[in-house]
Amino acid sequence: MRITGIYGRVYELRNLLNLKQKDFASALGLTNAAVSMMERGINPLTEANLRLICLTFNVNEKWFRTGKGEVFNLADKDPIINEVIELTKQMNREERRVVLNYVRWYFSQQQALAGLKTTGVPPPGDSVLFEKERVPE
């Protein structure tokens, strides 16, 4: 049985973000079980959790409530982020894949420098940049 409405959008959002339930829950400070029950419509989605999801993942509240509009809030107060968004809109899928893998690689390098776990994403120029499993479809 496919869950629709706002509960279905919780599931849809988590999949768009390419997050496992436990990672989605952790980012929100919730338990895996709470997210699972929320996605299946067993537990009601509280106003507090709705707002928390929107703030944490930059989700358009109108889309989350109604399913209408863009999933994510594209406008940002940082002009650099806005420029990046506008430029990536002009790229094809493969070009966006390269950019995303580069950003992931860069972030993993910053984490490594800080002594944190790296993601294992190869550096730019590596032949695996175009592999389908690197970036969700």
N, C-alpha and C positions, 0 to 999 in steps of 0.2 A: 504494500500500500504506500503510495507516494503522498507525503504530507505537503499540503499547499498552504498558502497564506503566509503570515509572518513567520511561522515555525519552519516552513519550507525555505524561507529566505535565510534563516539562520544556517541551515544546512548548505544552501547554495553559496552563501557568503564564505563559509569555511572552505568550501571546495574551490571557489574562485581565488582564495588566498593560498591555496595549496597547503593547508594546515591539517595535521591530524587532530582529532578531537582533543587529545591531551594537551597539545601545543596551543590550540585555540583557548581551551579552558585555562591553561596556565597564564596566558597573556591577559586574561580577564580576572584572574584571581578566583576562579571557580573550580569546582571539581569536574572531572571527566564525566561522572554520572549526571551532574546537573546539566551539562551541555547536551549529553545524550538525551535526557528527558525533555529538554527544551526543544531539541530538533524534532522529536517525535510528537510534540504537542501534549506531552503528559504533564509537565509542569508549566504553569503560566509564565510568560515572559514579562517580568516586572518592568515598570517604567525605568527604574534605576538601571537594570541590566540592559535595556534597550539603549539608553543613553550612553552607558559604558561601552557597549559594542560600537556604537557610532563614533564615539571619541577615540577609542583605542585603534580602530581600523580605518578612520576617516571615511565613514560610510554616510551617504546621503540619507538623512532621517526620513525624508519623504519616500524614497525608494523602499527603505526598510519597512515602513508602515503600510505602504500601499502597493508596492511593486512598480510604481511609475517613476520615470526619470532615470538618471544615471545612478549606477550603484555607488560610486565613490564621489566624494566632493572633489572636484577638480581644481577649483579656485583655491589659491593659497595666498597668504600675505607675503610670502617670500618670492620676490620676482625671479630668482634663479630657478626655483621649483616650477613656477609657471612657464618659464622659457623651456625647461627640459620637457615638460608635458607637451607643449605646443610643437617642439621639434620632433619628439617621438611619434606624434600623431601623423607626421609626414613620412615616416619610415615604413617600409614593408615589414612583414612578420620576421623574416630572417635578420634584418638589420636590428629590429627591437631585441631579438634573441641575443645578438652579439653584445648590445649595450647592457642588457640585463646581466649576462654572464660576466661582463667586465665589472659592473658595479658589485656583483656578488664576490668576485675575485678580490677586488679592492677592499671590500669590507672584511673579507677573511684575512687579508694581509694586515689590516689594522688590528683585528682581534689577535692575530698571532704576535704582533709587536707588543700588544698589551698583555701577552701571556695567556690568552684565552684560546679555546678550541677553534680550529679552523674548519671551514666547510668542505674542503676538498675540491672546490671548483677550480679548474685549471686556469692558468693565466691567459690573458688575451693572446690570440695567435695560435693557440693549441688547436689541433684538428678536431677535437671533440666539441668545439663550440656550437656546431650545428646539429648535434645529436638531439633527437626529439625529447629524450628523457631529461635533459638538462633544464628545460623550461617547459612548464605545462602548456598544453595546447589551449 
